[in-house]
Amino acid sequence: MAEIKVKLVRSRICCTPAQRATLDSLGLKRREMVKVHKDCPAIRGMIQKVVHLVAVVD
């Protein structure tokens, strides 16, 4: 199964509570933190909710 690396590139200080919960679900607590997830529609949907805060890296 394919994997996807997600990196938090912007601060979560000015986020809404829903966006913070999404980042918590992705496991991203601090800036520049990178987590590896399975590439599935659920993870892609979470990334889409916070696309302005995260980046998908190689």
PyMOL Python script that loads the backbone (N, CA, C, O; Angstrom):
from pymol import cmd

cmd.read_pdbstr("""\
ATOM      1  N   MET A   1       0.839  -1.188   0.000  1.00  0.00           N
ATOM      2  CA  MET A   1       0.000   0.000   0.000  1.00  0.00           C
ATOM      3  C   MET A   1       0.880   1.246   0.000  1.00  0.00           C
ATOM      4  O   MET A   1       1.917   1.283   0.662  1.00  0.00           O
ATOM      5  N   ALA A   2       0.467   2.243  -0.730  1.00  0.00           N
ATOM      6  CA  ALA A   2       1.244   3.479  -0.851  1.00  0.00           C
ATOM      7  C   ALA A   2       1.193   4.276   0.452  1.00  0.00           C
ATOM      8  O   ALA A   2       0.249   4.173   1.235  1.00  0.00           O
ATOM      9  N   GLU A   3       2.236   5.069   0.650  1.00  0.00           N
ATOM     10  CA  GLU A   3       2.305   5.916   1.830  1.00  0.00           C
ATOM     11  C   GLU A   3       2.394   7.371   1.409  1.00  0.00           C
ATOM     12  O   GLU A   3       2.821   7.691   0.300  1.00  0.00           O
ATOM     13  N   ILE A   4       1.982   8.243   2.314  1.00  0.00           N
ATOM     14  CA  ILE A   4       1.999   9.673   2.056  1.00  0.00           C
ATOM     15  C   ILE A   4       2.615  10.360   3.276  1.00  0.00           C
ATOM     16  O   ILE A   4       2.245  10.067   4.413  1.00  0.00           O
ATOM     17  N   LYS A   5       3.560  11.279   3.032  1.00  0.00           N
ATOM     18  CA  LYS A   5       4.205  12.025   4.114  1.00  0.00           C
ATOM     19  C   LYS A   5       3.571  13.403   4.192  1.00  0.00           C
ATOM     20  O   LYS A   5       3.492  14.117   3.193  1.00  0.00           O
ATOM     21  N   VAL A   6       3.122  13.769   5.375  1.00  0.00           N
ATOM     22  CA  VAL A   6       2.466  15.051   5.591  1.00  0.00           C
ATOM     23  C   VAL A   6       3.320  15.878   6.543  1.00  0.00           C
ATOM     24  O   VAL A   6       3.738  15.391   7.593  1.00  0.00           O
ATOM     25  N   LYS A   7       3.578  17.127   6.174  1.00  0.00           N
ATOM     26  CA  LYS A   7       4.423  18.014   6.979  1.00  0.00           C
ATOM     27  C   LYS A   7       3.631  19.261   7.355  1.00  0.00           C
ATOM     28  O   LYS A   7       2.981  19.866   6.503  1.00  0.00           O
ATOM     29  N   LEU A   8       3.683  19.645   8.627  1.00  0.00           N
ATOM     30  CA  LEU A   8       3.040  20.870   9.093  1.00  0.00           C
ATOM     31  C   LEU A   8       3.972  22.035   8.807  1.00  0.00           C
ATOM     32  O   LEU A   8       5.049  22.129   9.395  1.00  0.00           O
ATOM     33  N   VAL A   9       3.565  22.925   7.904  1.00  0.00           N
ATOM     34  CA  VAL A   9       4.440  24.018   7.478  1.00  0.00           C
ATOM     35  C   VAL A   9       4.040  25.363   8.068  1.00  0.00           C
ATOM     36  O   VAL A   9       4.841  26.298   8.058  1.00  0.00           O
ATOM     37  N   ARG A  10       2.812  25.482   8.584  1.00  0.00           N
ATOM     38  CA  ARG A  10       2.368  26.729   9.198  1.00  0.00           C
ATOM     39  C   ARG A  10       1.925  26.447  10.633  1.00  0.00           C
ATOM     40  O   ARG A  10       1.579  25.318  10.979  1.00  0.00           O
ATOM     41  N   SER A  11       1.941  27.475  11.445  1.00  0.00           N
ATOM     42  CA  SER A  11       1.584  27.342  12.846  1.00  0.00           C
ATOM     43  C   SER A  11       0.104  27.049  13.027  1.00  0.00           C
ATOM     44  O   SER A  11      -0.720  27.447  12.203  1.00  0.00           O
ATOM     45  N   ARG A  12      -0.235  26.347  14.114  1.00  0.00           N
ATOM     46  CA  ARG A  12      -1.621  26.055  14.418  1.00  0.00           C
ATOM     47  C   ARG A  12      -2.226  27.065  15.380  1.00  0.00           C
ATOM     48  O   ARG A  12      -3.326  26.844  15.886  1.00  0.00           O
ATOM     49  N   ILE A  13      -1.535  28.166  15.643  1.00  0.00           N
ATOM     50  CA  ILE A  13      -1.993  29.155  16.616  1.00  0.00           C
ATOM     51  C   ILE A  13      -3.327  29.777  16.199  1.00  0.00           C
ATOM     52  O   ILE A  13      -4.228  29.893  17.031  1.00  0.00           O
ATOM     53  N   CYS A  14      -3.475  30.173  14.953  1.00  0.00           N
ATOM     54  CA  CYS A  14      -4.682  30.877  14.519  1.00  0.00           C
ATOM     55  C   CYS A  14      -5.722  29.940  13.904  1.00  0.00           C
ATOM     56  O   CYS A  14      -6.594  30.394  13.163  1.00  0.00           O
ATOM     57  N   CYS A  15      -5.644  28.662  14.193  1.00  0.00           N
ATOM     58  CA  CYS A  15      -6.577  27.683  13.629  1.00  0.00           C
ATOM     59  C   CYS A  15      -7.875  27.643  14.417  1.00  0.00           C
ATOM     60  O   CYS A  15      -7.929  28.034  15.583  1.00  0.00           O
ATOM     61  N   THR A  16      -8.906  27.167  13.760  1.00  0.00           N
ATOM     62  CA  THR A  16     -10.164  26.913  14.455  1.00  0.00           C
ATOM     63  C   THR A  16     -10.034  25.604  15.228  1.00  0.00           C
ATOM     64  O   THR A  16      -9.149  24.800  14.935  1.00  0.00           O
ATOM     65  N   PRO A  17     -10.910  25.381  16.217  1.00  0.00           N
ATOM     66  CA  PRO A  17     -10.853  24.116  16.961  1.00  0.00           C
ATOM     67  C   PRO A  17     -11.013  22.880  16.073  1.00  0.00           C
ATOM     68  O   PRO A  17     -10.402  21.845  16.341  1.00  0.00           O
ATOM     69  N   ALA A  18     -11.815  22.978  15.037  1.00  0.00           N
ATOM     70  CA  ALA A  18     -11.985  21.837  14.128  1.00  0.00           C
ATOM     71  C   ALA A  18     -10.696  21.544  13.372  1.00  0.00           C
ATOM     72  O   ALA A  18     -10.347  20.381  13.170  1.00  0.00           O
ATOM     73  N   GLN A  19      -9.985  22.591  12.951  1.00  0.00           N
ATOM     74  CA  GLN A  19      -8.723  22.395  12.245  1.00  0.00           C
ATOM     75  C   GLN A  19      -7.675  21.818  13.179  1.00  0.00           C
ATOM     76  O   GLN A  19      -6.882  20.974  12.763  1.00  0.00           O
ATOM     77  N   ARG A  20      -7.652  22.253  14.432  1.00  0.00           N
ATOM     78  CA  ARG A  20      -6.710  21.690  15.406  1.00  0.00           C
ATOM     79  C   ARG A  20      -6.992  20.218  15.643  1.00  0.00           C
ATOM     80  O   ARG A  20      -6.066  19.418  15.770  1.00  0.00           O
ATOM     81  N   ALA A  21      -8.268  19.856  15.704  1.00  0.00           N
ATOM     82  CA  ALA A  21      -8.631  18.444  15.885  1.00  0.00           C
ATOM     83  C   ALA A  21      -8.176  17.614  14.695  1.00  0.00           C
ATOM     84  O   ALA A  21      -7.731  16.479  14.865  1.00  0.00           O
ATOM     85  N   THR A  22      -8.282  18.164  13.498  1.00  0.00           N
ATOM     86  CA  THR A  22      -7.820  17.462  12.303  1.00  0.00           C
ATOM     87  C   THR A  22      -6.309  17.269  12.341  1.00  0.00           C
ATOM     88  O   THR A  22      -5.806  16.197  12.007  1.00  0.00           O
ATOM     89  N   LEU A  23      -5.584  18.317  12.749  1.00  0.00           N
ATOM     90  CA  LEU A  23      -4.125  18.199  12.860  1.00  0.00           C
ATOM     91  C   LEU A  23      -3.747  17.180  13.928  1.00  0.00           C
ATOM     92  O   LEU A  23      -2.787  16.430  13.754  1.00  0.00           O
ATOM     93  N   ASP A  24      -4.489  17.146  15.028  1.00  0.00           N
ATOM     94  CA  ASP A  24      -4.236  16.142  16.064  1.00  0.00           C
ATOM     95  C   ASP A  24      -4.451  14.742  15.514  1.00  0.00           C
ATOM     96  O   ASP A  24      -3.682  13.829  15.815  1.00  0.00           O
ATOM     97  N   SER A  25      -5.491  14.569  14.712  1.00  0.00           N
ATOM     98  CA  SER A  25      -5.768  13.264  14.112  1.00  0.00           C
ATOM     99  C   SER A  25      -4.668  12.831  13.157  1.00  0.00           C
ATOM    100  O   SER A  25      -4.372  11.643  13.028  1.00  0.00           O
ATOM    101  N   LEU A  26      -4.072  13.800  12.496  1.00  0.00           N
ATOM    102  CA  LEU A  26      -2.949  13.497  11.602  1.00  0.00           C
ATOM    103  C   LEU A  26      -1.651  13.295  12.377  1.00  0.00           C
ATOM    104  O   LEU A  26      -0.662  12.825  11.815  1.00  0.00           O
ATOM    105  N   GLY A  27      -1.647  13.645  13.659  1.00  0.00           N
ATOM    106  CA  GLY A  27      -0.449  13.470  14.484  1.00  0.00           C
ATOM    107  C   GLY A  27       0.532  14.615  14.384  1.00  0.00           C
ATOM    108  O   GLY A  27       1.701  14.460  14.738  1.00  0.00           O
ATOM    109  N   LEU A  28       0.082  15.763  13.910  1.00  0.00           N
ATOM    110  CA  LEU A  28       0.966  16.913  13.721  1.00  0.00           C
ATOM    111  C   LEU A  28       0.789  17.889  14.879  1.00  0.00           C
ATOM    112  O   LEU A  28      -0.246  18.545  14.988  1.00  0.00           O
ATOM    113  N   LYS A  29       1.786  17.983  15.734  1.00  0.00           N
ATOM    114  CA  LYS A  29       1.705  18.823  16.929  1.00  0.00           C
ATOM    115  C   LYS A  29       2.541  20.094  16.812  1.00  0.00           C
ATOM    116  O   LYS A  29       2.162  21.133  17.353  1.00  0.00           O
ATOM    117  N   ARG A  30       3.665  20.027  16.117  1.00  0.00           N
ATOM    118  CA  ARG A  30       4.587  21.165  16.026  1.00  0.00           C
ATOM    119  C   ARG A  30       4.916  21.464  14.571  1.00  0.00           C
ATOM    120  O   ARG A  30       4.791  20.601  13.703  1.00  0.00           O
ATOM    121  N   ARG A  31       5.342  22.711  14.315  1.00  0.00           N
ATOM    122  CA  ARG A  31       5.780  23.081  12.967  1.00  0.00           C
ATOM    123  C   ARG A  31       6.934  22.199  12.524  1.00  0.00           C
ATOM    124  O   ARG A  31       7.733  21.746  13.343  1.00  0.00           O
ATOM    125  N   GLU A  32       7.014  21.962  11.248  1.00  0.00           N
ATOM    126  CA  GLU A  32       8.060  21.159  10.600  1.00  0.00           C
ATOM    127  C   GLU A  32       7.993  19.671  10.980  1.00  0.00           C
ATOM    128  O   GLU A  32       8.904  18.914  10.643  1.00  0.00           O
ATOM    129  N   MET A  33       6.950  19.252  11.662  1.00  0.00           N
ATOM    130  CA  MET A  33       6.786  17.851  12.022  1.00  0.00           C
ATOM    131  C   MET A  33       6.276  17.074  10.806  1.00  0.00           C
ATOM    132  O   MET A  33       5.409  17.558  10.077  1.00  0.00           O
ATOM    133  N   VAL A  34       6.810  15.879  10.589  1.00  0.00           N
ATOM    134  CA  VAL A  34       6.425  15.047   9.446  1.00  0.00           C
ATOM    135  C   VAL A  34       5.897  13.721   9.958  1.00  0.00           C
ATOM    136  O   VAL A  34       6.503  13.094  10.826  1.00  0.00           O
ATOM    137  N   LYS A  35       4.769  13.299   9.418  1.00  0.00           N
ATOM    138  CA  LYS A  35       4.182  12.007   9.763  1.00  0.00           C
ATOM    139  C   LYS A  35       3.902  11.237   8.480  1.00  0.00           C
ATOM    140  O   LYS A  35       3.589  11.827   7.446  1.00  0.00           O
ATOM    141  N   VAL A  36       4.015   9.926   8.554  1.00  0.00           N
ATOM    142  CA  VAL A  36       3.751   9.057   7.409  1.00  0.00           C
ATOM    143  C   VAL A  36       2.421   8.342   7.653  1.00  0.00           C
ATOM    144  O   VAL A  36       2.204   7.764   8.718  1.00  0.00           O
ATOM    145  N   HIS A  37       1.540   8.390   6.659  1.00  0.00           N
ATOM    146  CA  HIS A  37       0.235   7.744   6.739  1.00  0.00           C
ATOM    147  C   HIS A  37       0.021   6.905   5.491  1.00  0.00           C
ATOM    148  O   HIS A  37       0.670   7.117   4.467  1.00  0.00           O
ATOM    149  N   LYS A  38      -0.905   5.939   5.588  1.00  0.00           N
ATOM    150  CA  LYS A  38      -1.310   5.199   4.404  1.00  0.00           C
ATOM    151  C   LYS A  38      -2.107   6.126   3.503  1.00  0.00           C
ATOM    152  O   LYS A  38      -2.880   6.957   3.979  1.00  0.00           O
ATOM    153  N   ASP A  39      -1.915   5.979   2.217  1.00  0.00           N
ATOM    154  CA  ASP A  39      -2.614   6.828   1.249  1.00  0.00           C
ATOM    155  C   ASP A  39      -4.020   6.286   1.030  1.00  0.00           C
ATOM    156  O   ASP A  39      -4.232   5.397   0.204  1.00  0.00           O
ATOM    157  N   CYS A  40      -4.984   6.833   1.781  1.00  0.00           N
ATOM    158  CA  CYS A  40      -6.379   6.404   1.665  1.00  0.00           C
ATOM    159  C   CYS A  40      -7.275   7.645   1.588  1.00  0.00           C
ATOM    160  O   CYS A  40      -6.831   8.744   1.919  1.00  0.00           O
ATOM    161  N   PRO A  41      -8.505   7.485   1.165  1.00  0.00           N
ATOM    162  CA  PRO A  41      -9.393   8.638   1.031  1.00  0.00           C
ATOM    163  C   PRO A  41      -9.623   9.399   2.334  1.00  0.00           C
ATOM    164  O   PRO A  41      -9.793  10.617   2.303  1.00  0.00           O
ATOM    165  N   ALA A  42      -9.632   8.719   3.466  1.00  0.00           N
ATOM    166  CA  ALA A  42      -9.849   9.394   4.746  1.00  0.00           C
ATOM    167  C   ALA A  42      -8.705  10.364   5.056  1.00  0.00           C
ATOM    168  O   ALA A  42      -8.946  11.496   5.478  1.00  0.00           O
ATOM    169  N   ILE A  43      -7.478   9.926   4.849  1.00  0.00           N
ATOM    170  CA  ILE A  43      -6.318  10.785   5.096  1.00  0.00           C
ATOM    171  C   ILE A  43      -6.303  11.932   4.099  1.00  0.00           C
ATOM    172  O   ILE A  43      -6.001  13.067   4.471  1.00  0.00           O
ATOM    173  N   ARG A  44      -6.620  11.659   2.847  1.00  0.00           N
ATOM    174  CA  ARG A  44      -6.657  12.723   1.846  1.00  0.00           C
ATOM    175  C   ARG A  44      -7.720  13.777   2.183  1.00  0.00           C
ATOM    176  O   ARG A  44      -7.513  14.966   1.943  1.00  0.00           O
ATOM    177  N   GLY A  45      -8.840  13.344   2.732  1.00  0.00           N
ATOM    178  CA  GLY A  45      -9.878  14.277   3.148  1.00  0.00           C
ATOM    179  C   GLY A  45      -9.423  15.156   4.299  1.00  0.00           C
ATOM    180  O   GLY A  45      -9.719  16.351   4.327  1.00  0.00           O
ATOM    181  N   MET A  46      -8.695  14.563   5.261  1.00  0.00           N
ATOM    182  CA  MET A  46      -8.164  15.351   6.376  1.00  0.00           C
ATOM    183  C   MET A  46      -7.156  16.380   5.881  1.00  0.00           C
ATOM    184  O   MET A  46      -7.152  17.521   6.344  1.00  0.00           O
ATOM    185  N   ILE A  47      -6.307  15.984   4.949  1.00  0.00           N
ATOM    186  CA  ILE A  47      -5.324  16.914   4.382  1.00  0.00           C
ATOM    187  C   ILE A  47      -6.039  18.052   3.663  1.00  0.00           C
ATOM    188  O   ILE A  47      -5.608  19.203   3.738  1.00  0.00           O
ATOM    189  N   GLN A  48      -7.123  17.738   2.970  1.00  0.00           N
ATOM    190  CA  GLN A  48      -7.873  18.760   2.244  1.00  0.00           C
ATOM    191  C   GLN A  48      -8.487  19.788   3.188  1.00  0.00           C
ATOM    192  O   GLN A  48      -8.631  20.952   2.813  1.00  0.00           O
ATOM    193  N   LYS A  49      -8.855  19.381   4.411  1.00  0.00           N
ATOM    194  CA  LYS A  49      -9.435  20.310   5.390  1.00  0.00           C
ATOM    195  C   LYS A  49      -8.419  21.335   5.876  1.00  0.00           C
ATOM    196  O   LYS A  49      -8.785  22.461   6.215  1.00  0.00           O
ATOM    197  N   VAL A  50      -7.141  20.953   5.912  1.00  0.00           N
ATOM    198  CA  VAL A  50      -6.092  21.848   6.430  1.00  0.00           C
ATOM    199  C   VAL A  50      -4.999  22.074   5.386  1.00  0.00           C
ATOM    200  O   VAL A  50      -3.824  22.195   5.730  1.00  0.00           O
ATOM    201  N   VAL A  51      -5.384  22.129   4.120  1.00  0.00           N
ATOM    202  CA  VAL A  51      -4.420  22.241   3.030  1.00  0.00           C
ATOM    203  C   VAL A  51      -3.581  23.511   3.128  1.00  0.00           C
ATOM    204  O   VAL A  51      -2.459  23.542   2.625  1.00  0.00           O
ATOM    205  N   HIS A  52      -4.097  24.552   3.760  1.00  0.00           N
ATOM    206  CA  HIS A  52      -3.356  25.799   3.899  1.00  0.00           C
ATOM    207  C   HIS A  52      -2.303  25.733   5.001  1.00  0.00           C
ATOM    208  O   HIS A  52      -1.505  26.660   5.142  1.00  0.00           O
ATOM    209  N   LEU A  53      -2.285  24.646   5.788  1.00  0.00           N
ATOM    210  CA  LEU A  53      -1.337  24.508   6.892  1.00  0.00           C
ATOM    211  C   LEU A  53      -0.293  23.410   6.657  1.00  0.00           C
ATOM    212  O   LEU A  53       0.768  23.425   7.282  1.00  0.00           O
ATOM    213  N   VAL A  54      -0.579  22.478   5.779  1.00  0.00           N
ATOM    214  CA  VAL A  54       0.287  21.320   5.595  1.00  0.00           C
ATOM    215  C   VAL A  54       0.808  21.239   4.166  1.00  0.00           C
ATOM    216  O   VAL A  54       0.330  21.930   3.266  1.00  0.00           O
ATOM    217  N   ALA A  55       1.799  20.377   3.987  1.00  0.00           N
ATOM    218  CA  ALA A  55       2.353  20.093   2.670  1.00  0.00           C
ATOM    219  C   ALA A  55       2.607  18.593   2.595  1.00  0.00           C
ATOM    220  O   ALA A  55       2.969  17.964   3.589  1.00  0.00           O
ATOM    221  N   VAL A  56       2.416  18.029   1.412  1.00  0.00           N
ATOM    222  CA  VAL A  56       2.751  16.638   1.168  1.00  0.00           C
ATOM    223  C   VAL A  56       4.159  16.604   0.618  1.00  0.00           C
ATOM    224  O   VAL A  56       4.442  17.209  -0.416  1.00  0.00           O
ATOM    225  N   VAL A  57       5.055  15.891   1.314  1.00  0.00           N
ATOM    226  CA  VAL A  57       6.471  15.856   0.916  1.00  0.00           C
ATOM    227  C   VAL A  57       6.823  14.482   0.376  1.00  0.00           C
ATOM    228  O   VAL A  57       6.092  13.515   0.591  1.00  0.00           O
ATOM    229  N   ASP A  58       7.949  14.400  -0.327  1.00  0.00           N
ATOM    230  CA  ASP A  58       8.412  13.119  -0.903  1.00  0.00           C
ATOM    231  C   ASP A  58       9.117  12.295   0.138  1.00  0.00           C
ATOM    232  O   ASP A  58       9.575  11.191  -0.155  1.00  0.00           O
TER     233      ASP A  58
END
""", "prot")
cmd.dss("prot")
cmd.show_as("cartoon", "prot")
cmd.util.cbc("prot")
cmd.orient("prot")
